[in-house]
Amino acid sequence: MSSLLSPEIVTVDSLTDRCDRCSAAARLTVTLTSGGELAFCGHHANRHHEDISRVGERITLEQGFEWAGK
């Protein structure tokens, strides 16, 4: 299990999810330490990178996406 300070980060070829904030194509999904999963487009993933890193147990990035939290 990852600590709150260092979530597991994996990269996949592509994601099929939609952003939970705006419905754009997801570039990042996060499995929350409290349970559940959220998806974010590139804009929202970078805008909320600190919060995502803090609450995430596992972060999945789409290949080629430059995430501010990495």
Backbone torsions as a table, in degrees:
resi	resn	phi	psi	omega
1	MET	NA	141.2	-179.9
2	SER	-83.1	152.4	174.9
3	SER	-83.8	168.5	179.3
4	LEU	-64.1	-24.7	-177.8
5	LEU	-86.6	-14.9	-177.7
6	SER	-143.7	79.0	177.6
7	PRO	-65.5	151.8	174.4
8	GLU	-66.6	132.6	179.1
9	ILE	-119.9	124.2	178.4
10	VAL	-125.1	155.9	178.2
11	THR	-118.3	137.8	177.4
12	VAL	-125.1	161.4	-179.4
13	ASP	-60.6	-45.4	179.9
14	SER	-157.4	157.9	175.8
15	LEU	-115.4	148.0	178.6
16	THR	-109.4	-2.9	-178.8
17	ASP	-71.9	166.8	174.6
18	ARG	-115.5	148.3	179.9
19	CYS	-59.7	131.1	178.3
20	ASP	-72.4	-13.3	178.9
21	ARG	-91.6	-41.8	-171.5
22	CYS	-135.1	-1.2	179.1
23	SER	72.6	8.7	173.5
24	ALA	-71.4	168.1	178.2
25	ALA	-60.1	131.3	-179.4
26	ALA	-73.7	141.3	174.5
27	ARG	-115.1	-10.9	-177.9
28	LEU	-149.5	138.7	168.5
29	THR	-123.3	149.5	179.2
30	VAL	-130.5	130.1	171.6
31	THR	-91.9	120.7	-174.4
32	LEU	-78.7	146.0	177.0
33	THR	-63.6	-25.6	179.6
34	SER	-87.1	-1.8	-178.5
35	GLY	104.2	153.5	-179.2
36	GLY	92.1	176.2	-177.5
37	GLU	-144.7	143.9	175.4
38	LEU	-126.1	152.1	177.5
39	ALA	-121.7	144.6	-178.6
40	PHE	-136.4	141.6	170.0
41	CYS	-71.6	173.5	180.0
42	GLY	-59.1	-44.3	-179.4
43	HIS	-59.8	-52.2	-177.0
44	HIS	-71.9	-33.2	176.6
45	ALA	-61.6	-44.5	179.6
46	ASN	-72.9	-36.4	179.1
47	ARG	-64.1	-36.4	-175.8
48	HIS	-109.1	23.5	-174.0
49	HIS	-57.6	-36.2	180.0
50	GLU	-66.6	-44.8	178.7
51	ASP	-65.1	-41.8	179.6
52	ILE	-60.6	-44.1	179.4
53	SER	-64.7	-35.2	-177.3
54	ARG	-72.3	-37.7	-173.9
55	VAL	-103.4	-4.1	-175.6
56	GLY	-88.1	138.8	171.2
57	GLU	-95.0	-37.5	178.4
58	ARG	-141.6	132.3	179.0
59	ILE	-119.1	126.4	179.0
60	THR	-111.2	122.7	-179.2
61	LEU	-108.5	142.1	172.7
62	GLU	-75.4	135.8	-179.8
63	GLN	-52.8	133.6	179.0
64	GLY	91.4	-10.8	179.7
65	PHE	-81.9	126.8	178.7
66	GLU	-92.8	99.4	-177.4
67	TRP	-92.9	134.0	-178.2
68	ALA	-65.2	-21.2	-177.8
69	GLY	-87.6	-2.1	-176.3
70	LYS	-91.0	NA	NA
